[in-house]
Amino acid sequence: MQKLRDLPLLTERGAQIRLGDVAAIGISDGPPMLKSENARLSGWVYVDLRGRDLRSAVRDMQRAVAREVRVPAGYSISWSGQFEYLARAMAGPRGVVPATLLIIFVLLYLPFRRFQEAALIMTTLPLALVGGFWLMYLLGYNMSIASAVGFIALGGVAAEIGVVMLVYLNQAISARAAAGRLNNDEELLQAIVEGAALRVRPIAMTVAVIIAGLLPIMWGSGTGSEIMRRIASPMVGGMLTAPLLSMLVVPAAYLLLRRSLRAGAPFARNSPPSDGM
């Protein structure tokens, strides 16, 4: 180090001086390499998370940095890595989800040709997702793109179960109306119970098949198993609450809907054709 300080230098006037006279030479810690991005020098701070979801952790860090760090002029802070990918992935569904819900509503309206019944399924559908959230909570999973895919699939299955339940209820009411046995609320209730009872076995078979197919994914290990478990867990949990929605909530809500329509038209005219599905 001293030899470096004693290196001779020539000034503009021809005088000879030492390097140590014009520069402080020493050993200190510094960056192992210089990095640049967008033609600007950059420094990186790496953060590993344990036990927290990425989105809320980054939001807390952003608030702490904004509160305690003063950024000099010419400097800027950006958050990259998996958080950047998550932000891009979440930005896409913001416009897609409302359009998808509108399409689902139209598809629900087509079999029944009645706004009330399509709205009935759409408003009761979130109750089918409760089981998925509970199972994810018990397993310690955080909300992610993979789990969102699972909830989308669960919503589709729950909507299908609800549609078929309404078809069975409409068929039972149409049969009673054609036989002249739909004259009061008690007979309406009996028709709904009969139609819902016919749907118990198909629902049990659907739930059993779906759970039997997804349990190996829940227990699997290997490449991609972490993502697949987060896709399957909402489906498995939701299949425990979706049947309850179909067999309990939908018939009860349908009974209230029919009672409200009774004042406006006879029961027979409110019954759609039985070949809707």
Secondary structure, DSSP 8 states (H G I E B T S, - for coil): -HHHHT-EEE-TTS-EEEHHHHS--------SS-EEETTEEE-------SSS-HHHHHHHHHHHHHHH----TT------THHHHHHHHHHTHHHHHHHHHHHHHHHHHHHH--HHHHHHHHHHGGGGGHHHHHHHHHHT----HHHHHHHHHHHHHHHHHHHHHHHHHHHHHHHHHHTT---SHHHHHHHHHHHHHHTHHHHHHHHHHHHHHHHHHHH--STTHHHHHHHHHHHHHHHHHHHHIIIIIHHHHHHHHHHHHHTTS-HHHH---TT--
